[in-house]
Amino acid sequence: MALSLKARKRWALVILLVGLPIYVVIAVSTMNWLYPDPEARAPIWIELAIYVGLGVLWAVPFKFIFMGVGQPDPDA
């Protein structure tokens, strides 16, 4: 069953306002779990690569919800 554009817009808003902050907390907690000692942090390029990877990874399951959300409604 395909979602209407109105439903996809609502779900996109819920995901961005509720889901994304939760995902950010999970990502930062994961990094703190991997490198608990601030003195023994990973090199900055490794941390950057991990954060970029996690930043892209969260959107993959929601790709179809976000597709076309900024476009005008074709049914209108």
C-alpha positions in Angstrom: 0.0 0.0 0.0 1.5 3.3 -1.1 1.3 6.3 1.2 -0.3 9.5 -0.1 1.9 12.6 -0.3 0.1 14.1 2.7 0.8 11.0 4.8 4.5 11.0 3.7 4.9 14.6 4.6 3.5 13.9 8.1 5.7 10.9 8.6 8.7 12.8 7.3 8.0 15.6 9.9 7.6 13.0 12.7 10.9 11.3 11.7 12.8 14.6 11.6 11.4 16.0 14.8 11.3 12.9 16.9 13.4 10.2 15.3 16.5 12.2 14.3 17.2 13.6 17.7 16.9 10.1 19.2 19.3 8.8 16.5 21.8 11.6 17.3 21.8 10.6 20.9 22.3 6.9 20.0 25.2 7.8 17.6 27.0 10.0 20.2 26.5 7.3 22.9 27.9 4.7 20.5 31.0 6.8 19.9 31.4 7.4 23.7 31.1 3.6 24.2 33.7 2.9 21.5 36.1 5.5 22.9 35.3 6.0 26.6 38.6 7.7 27.5 38.8 11.3 26.2 42.6 11.0 26.2 42.6 8.0 24.0 40.2 9.2 21.3 40.4 8.1 17.7 42.0 10.4 15.1 39.7 13.1 14.0 39.4 11.7 10.4 38.2 8.3 11.8 35.6 10.0 14.0 34.5 12.2 11.0 34.2 9.1 8.8 32.1 7.3 11.5 29.8 10.3 12.0 29.4 10.8 8.2 28.6 7.1 7.8 26.1 7.2 10.7 24.6 10.4 9.2 23.9 8.7 5.9 22.9 5.4 7.4 19.9 6.8 9.3 18.2 8.0 6.1 18.4 4.7 4.1 15.3 3.0 5.7 13.3 6.2 5.2 14.3 6.9 1.6 10.8 6.2 0.2 9.1 8.4 2.8 11.3 11.4 1.9 11.1 11.0 -1.8 9.1 13.8 -3.4 8.0 15.4 -0.2 9.1 18.8 -1.4 7.3 18.5 -4.7 3.8 19.8 -5.3 0.9 17.3 -4.9 0.4 15.6 -8.3 -3.2 14.7 -7.3 -4.2 18.3 -6.6 
